[in-house]
Amino acid sequence: MALTYAQARERMVQEQLVKRGIQDPLVLAAMAKVPRHLFVDELLRDQAYDDNPLPIGEGQTISQPYMLALMAETLKLTAGERVLEVGTGSGYLTAILAEQCDYVCSVELSPRLAARAQKILQELGYRNVTVHVGDGTLGWPAEAPFDAIVVGAAAPCLPRPLLSQLRLGGRLVLPIGEEDLQTLVRIWKEPSGIREEYFGECRFVKLQGAYGWEQWTDPHSSGSHS
């Protein structure tokens, strides 16, 4: 590629993130550090820092850099917090989160994607991440409660198990809406109930699982996973 990957990352941060309003210094530092090109197929690495999503297999994608930065900024993470990520996918957002908090518990339906993401994260030295294979819409009760939860796929409604695993005062960020168009929502869990904030329209792949759009079917198997 004409630019080195480090140069491409810096251009991504300045042109795609800063110019579009991302301000959190922790998020910007993480996006400037994490090698996004390692989380995509080798044949797509020259596109890794472009402003668009890319396929990662299993019908899933790695979202555009701006959207992931917006989700990370919306979470408002601090150093000592524990985070649940629903939908590990490529593992890229997992790494961005791991740069900002104490521990990331990530749940992925696809064993293949989970194994690939775990391998990359380990090779990059992230010791504060655990990837679990399972239905992320059910959360991870054994590790709850969480300070923050982020869902990397579009939900038809709020998955109630996730809210129950969020500590009081915590926040949950996810895209909610129709199959083709959603709104990025931040939900605060407060003593008086939940409070919602909205951060614009977005488009994500459909959330699969018990509280998603549909049960997940492994494309390489005749069986189903729930």
Sequence and secondary structure as in RCSB ss.txt:
>XXXX:A:sequence
MALTYAQARERMVQEQLVKRGIQDPLVLAAMAKVPRHLFVDELLRDQAYDDNPLPIGEGQTISQPYMLALMAETL
KLTAGERVLEVGTGSGYLTAILAEQCDYVCSVELSPRLAARAQKILQELGYRNVTVHVGDGTLGWPAEAPFDAIV
VGAAAPCLPRPLLSQLRLGGRLVLPIGEEDLQTLVRIWKEPSGIREEYFGECRFVKLQGAYGWEQWTDPHSSGSH
S
>XXXX:A:secstr
  S HHHHHHHIIIIIIGGGT   HHHHHHHHHS GGGGS GGGGGGTTSSS EEEETTEEE  HHHHHHHHHHH
T  TT EEEEE  TTSHHHHHHHTTSSEEEEEES HHHHHHHHHHHHHTT  SEEEEES GGG  GGG  EEEEE
E SBBSS  HHHHHTEEEEEEEEEEEE SS EEEEEEEEETTEEEEEEEEEE   B BSTTSSB EE TTSSSEE
 
